[in-house]
Amino acid sequence: ALAKVIQRACIDLPGRLIIPAFSVGRTQALLYTLNKLYTERGFKPIKVFSDSPLAYASTKIYQKNVRQLNKAAQEFYEENDGLFDFENLQYIQSEKASKAISNYTEPCIIISASGMVSGGRVEQHIAANINNVYCTILLVGFASEGTLGWKLMNGQKTLRIKDVELPVLATVEKIDVFSGHGDQNDLLNFVSKHNPARVKNVFLVHGEEESMVVFKELLESKGYANVEMPEKGQSYEL
């Protein structure tokens, strides 16, 4: 899925691909996947900027703790002597360097926080490129309602960034493969490990209300009798 977006955004066009991503976890997943694309599939090496000091610090922690990662990552590390370091990857530290890459003249990929485009350096990158028809913005995770990421995801035609209203001329794409949340089947599988007759309550406390209502009804159809969606201030005696 990521390879197809890169092909469209950086090779066929060619242009600039901006990926808002959380500094811990999501950025490392993207860098690891890009490394695999370049190493295992011979993908054309395109300049990649990881623009988040926190992401850089977090990536070093991942590199020091490879044995805590899954088997596939460990095997990749053994074969390639690294998880994230590949040709054309550059970590950006200073604010000055960050501003400079917003207008990098060659096709490139910019990975920057925050993932919901609610603050962080990625806001500057999007502000500088939102009216650039040669730019693609790729959303790879959940964005809360009202954030710039949510507005992009829902096809808003203009964005107000730092009190300036900007037309959305860049291409906006979304993929779900990097989501850190289990989907409905994952959650149902987790709950189904427990006998409905012995489960006294199930509490749904995190998610979009519409999705939670659907999941509540699904659990009830599976025999889970007391499925609650607590509201702020409610309390329960367990």
N, C-alpha and C positions, 0 to 999 in steps of 0.2 A: 504493500500500500504506500509506504514511504517512497520507495523507488519510483513508482508511477508519478507521484507528485513532483519529485525532483526532476524527472524526465521532462514533464510539462513546463515546470517553472524555471529551470536553470539551463536546460539543454535545447529543447524545442523553441523556447521563446527568443533568446536566452535572457534571463533576468535575475532578480533578487528574491530569495525565499526567506521570509521571517517566520520563526516558530516561537511563539510565547511558551515558556516551559518553566515549571517550578525548579528551583535550584537543586533541591535534594530529591533524588529518585528519578524524576521525569527527564531531567537533562542527561543523567548518566545512561538511562535507557536509550535515549536518542543517539548519544555519542557511540555507544556500544553497537547499535544497529547500523549506524553509518560506517563504522569500522568493518563490520561484517560485509556490508555492501561493497566496500572498496577492496577488501581482502579476499573474500570468497567468490564474489561475482564479477570482479574486474570492472566495477562501476567507474565511470570517468571521474577522476579526482577533481572535486570542486572545492574552492576555498570555504572552510567552515570556521566561523567565529563563535566561540562560546563566551558570551558577554555577561558574566556575573561572577564577582569575586567569591560569593558564597558557593556557587556551583564549582568553582575551581578548588576551593578548600574541601568541599564534599567529595569531589572526584578523587582527590588524594586519599581520603579515608577508604573509599571503595577499593582503590588499588592496593592499599595496605592490608585489606581484609578479604582477599579473594576466596579464602577457604570458607567464608561465611556465605558465599553466593551459590547459586544453583550449579548443577553438574555441567550444563552446557557452557556456562560462563567460565567455569574452571578449566574445561577442556580447551576452550578457545584461548584462554590465557596461556596454557601450556604450549599450544601450537604456535602462538604468535608473540609470546613474551610480552603481552600487554593486553589491556581491555579497550582502552580509549585512545591511545596515541596512534595517529595515522597521518599520512602525508596530507599537508594543507590544513591541518587543524591548528588553530591559534586561540589561546586563551587571552581574553582582554581584561585588563586590570583597571587602568586609569579612566577617568571620565573623558579626558581629551581623546584617547584612543577610541572610546566607545562612540563618541559623536562622529569621529572620522569615518567609521565603517558604515554609518547610515547611508553614505553616498559612495561606497566602494564601486569602482568603475567596471569591474568584471563580474560575471555571474558568481553568486556566493550564497551561502546559507548562514543566517544569523539566528542563533539560539539564545534567548535572553528572558529573564524573569521580569514581571511575574506571569504565571501561567494564565491568569484571568485578565491580564492587561489592566490591573488595578494598582498602578504604581510601578516603580522599578524602571530600569533602563529601556525595557521594551516599549514603553510608552513613547519615548523619544524616537525610536526606530520607526514605529508605526506612524507617528505624526509626520515624520520626514518622508514617508513613502506611501501614505494612504491614497494620495492622488497620482500615484505612479502606475501607469497601465502595465509596466514591465515588472511589477512587484506582485508576489503572491504571499498571502498571509495564511499560514496553516495552523489551525487550532487542533490540539491533540488531547484535550481533556475537558473536564467540566468547567463551566463558568457560571458563577452566581448571577441571578437576575439583577440587572442594573449596571453591571460592570461593562467595560468597553469590549471585553471578550464576548460577553453575552449579546451585546448589540451587534457585533460583527457576525456572530453565529446566526442571528435572526434576521440578517439581511437589511440592516438599517442603512439608508442611503447616504447619510452624513454622520459624522462623529464630532462631538465637542471635546477637544483635548486642550487643557490649559486655557479655557475660555475662548478658544478659536474653533469655529465651525468649519469642518473640512469635508469635502465630498469624497465618498468612497469609490475610487476608480480602480484600486488594486483588486486583484482576484482573491476571493476568500474561499478557502477549502477547509474541510474538517474530516478527520479520521478518528476512530474510536479505539484503535488497537493498542494505544499506549495508556488507556484508562487505568487508574489505580483502584477502581471500584469493581467489585463483583457485579455481574449482571443478575437479572431475575433468576435465571437457572442456577447460578452459583449460590445465591442466597437460599433458594428453595432446597437445594441439595444439602446445605448446611443445616437448615432447620429440620429436614426430613430424617436426619440421623437420630432425632429424639422422638420417642413414642408420644403421639398426640394425647394419649390417655394420661400420661404422667406429667406433661408440661402444663403448669398452672397458668402462666401468662407468657405472651410474646409482646415485646415492646418495639415499635418501629420509631426510631428517633432521629434518623438522618436520611434526607433525600427530598426530592420534589414532592409536594403534597399529592399531585395527581398520580404519580408512580406509586407512592406509598398506599394510596387508597386501593389501587388495582392489586398490589401485592397482599394487602390485608384480606381482600375478598378471596384471593387465590389460596391463602393459608387457611381461611375458614372453610373453603371447599375441600381442603385436605384433612379436615377434622380438628384443627387447632381452634379451640373454642373462645379463648379470651385473648384476642389480638388488639392491643391498645396503641393509639397514636397520641402520646401525651402532649399536652399544650404547656406553654410556659407557666410555671407556678404550680402545676399539678404535682401532687405527691402520692406515693403508693406505699402501703405497708406490705413487705415481702415476708 
